[in-house]
Amino acid sequence: MDVQQTKSAIEVTKIYDELDSDVEEGGNEGKECLEQQEDVSKLVNLFSHMSITEPQNEQNDDTESNSSPEPCAKRDDLSTATTDEESSTSDSSDTIDMSSDDEDNLPNLPTDRGDGDADGCCGSDSNGHIIKVTMVPKTRECDPGAYNRWLKAKNEEKREVRQQEMQLKLQKQQEEEERKEMNKQKIKQWMERKKQECVKPQKQQTELNEKKKMSRAVYQDWLRTAKDKPKPVPLNQGPNTLRGTISKIFVNPEPWKNNCE
């Protein structure tokens, strides 16, 4: 890396001396201006590469300072040469300002070192903003009565659920008892109906026997009192109606007795 820096420094000094000689002599303005712009862009690129490689070279210099004293002397000469070149560049600031467009085209190197620290950006612009993000952990406010309220609400909920279950259980028991009672009543009614159906023929038979008995008693009573009663005479016999004879349509209740005595 030291050899490359020395070569680049020598090339820069040569190009810059040629530019100064061209500016003092004032030759052809057309082609020389274009060549000057190209040379200036080269200078800018070289300076930018030198500025980028300087931190790495400084670290390497610290490690190699004890082993090689001669390159240190060369570096001192290079530092003096670069200071002379910087002083000469201040005299020709007009030519360097012409290549501002070329400076904008330089590649933007990443400044983030990967650890998320915004303060490590050494080559940041003057208009850049440094944003520091501080992560604050969320803290939950501890309420001493929150657990008691939650426990109370949970117990109330369980109590309501238990009451509902008990009500449903009681309702089911009542419905079951009512259903059993209705079944018992239906069975009792069915048994009574069957019993009545079994008793009905007997009842009818007893009623019939009683009617027959009553009819026999009435007939016997009539037979006993019939001889003392006047005989019936039919009224509609035509010319024989007023005659004192027995009608032919009369039915003798006692067939063994003659009616005509």
Residue pairs with C-beta under 8 A, 6 or more apart in sequence:
1 53
1 56
1 57
1 60
2 57
2 71
2 74
2 75
5 50
5 53
5 57
5 78
6 74
6 78
8 46
8 49
8 50
9 50
9 78
9 81
9 82
9 85
11 46
12 43
12 46
12 47
12 85
13 81
13 85
15 39
15 42
15 43
16 43
16 85
16 88
16 89
16 92
18 39
19 36
19 39
19 40
19 92
19 95
20 88
20 92
22 32
22 36
23 36
23 92
23 95
36 95
36 98
37 98
37 99
37 102
40 95
40 96
40 98
40 99
40 102
41 99
41 102
43 96
44 96
44 99
44 102
44 103
44 106
45 106
48 106
50 82
52 109
61 72
61 75
64 71
65 72
89 96
109 123
111 120
111 121
111 122
111 123
111 124
112 120
112 121
113 120
118 130
118 131
118 132
119 130
121 128
121 130
124 130
223 253
223 254
226 253
226 254
231 246
231 250
231 259
232 250
233 246
233 247
234 241
234 247
234 249
234 250
235 241
237 243
237 247
240 247
246 259
246 260
250 259
252 259
